[in-house]
Amino acid sequence: MFDLILLDINMPSIDGVTILEQLQHHPELQKIPVIMLTGEAKESLVMQCFELGAKDYINKTARELILKARIENVLAVQNATLAMDYQTKRRNRELEVACDRLKQLNHSFMKNFPQTPLKSNSKKNETKEDR
């Protein structure tokens, strides 16, 4: 599995926007962050890429240092997201175990200490001496 896809918008046989759109239909591939690379600067094209799931957009004239920094930023966000997802799943499993244990304890308690019916009418609870 890839950590990142660097995708050029202008390619000979198919454009990068079409590929980006196709990536969103594959459950495993849609998880990979995509950075679009192009020489075009049309705002509508940039917005379309972001709407289709691109994580960043880099102009082809960008210097190597900028390209490297943007890639590192996208990968850092991706790694943090994956770590949070893992931690959330782990915590959810812990909560499920705790919930199951509480259900077992409650069942055991109810079995050993059956409830007595509550009397709702206070006159029924009065003794002859109270009257």
C-alpha positions, 0 to 999 in steps of 0.5 A, a space after each residue: 500500500 502506498 503512503 501518498 499519491 502525487 498525481 499530475 492533472 495533465 497526463 497524455 491519456 487520462 487526466 488526473 481529475 478523472 483518476 482522482 475521481 476513480 480512486 474515490 470508488 475504491 475503499 482501500 485506495 480512497 484512504 491514501 492521501 492525494 496531492 495534485 500537481 499541475 501547471 494550471 492555476 484555475 480556481 475551479 479546477 483546484 476546488 474540484 480536486 479538493 471536492 474529490 478528496 485531494 489533500 493538497 495542490 502544488 504548482 509544478 513550478 514549486 521548488 523542491 523545498 516547498 514540494 518536500 514540505 507539503 508532502 511531509 505535512 500531508 503525511 504527518 496529518 495522515 499518520 496522526 489520523 491513522 493513530 487517532 483511528 487506531 486509538 478510537 477503535 481500541 478505546 471502543 473495544 475497551 468500552 464494549 468489554 466494560 459494558 459487557 462486564 457491567 451487564 453481567 454484574 447487573 444480571 448477577 445482582 438482579 438474580 441474587 437480590 430480586 426486586 420487591 414490588 413498590 406500593 404506590 398507594 400510601 393508604 395501603 401502607 398504613 397500619 391500623 395504628 396509623 389511622 
